[in-house]
């Protein structure tokens, strides 16, 4: 039978928190990058993907933390 110490449990918990924070930051960065790329699409590109300028403006103006 193994015994876990408080220290090993704490380190595991902290690692999980850092992993979640890192993943959240990555998602936020990806959203920001995607919205910046959307804002740079040409009228032809928008037509090809079935989006309007108002769709792009709505999405591009959202803060990075909003899905």
Secondary structure, DSSP 8 states (H G I E B T S, - for coil): -----HHHHHHHHHHHHHHHHHHHHHHHHHHHHHHHHHHT--HHHHHHHT--HHHHHHHHTS-TT--
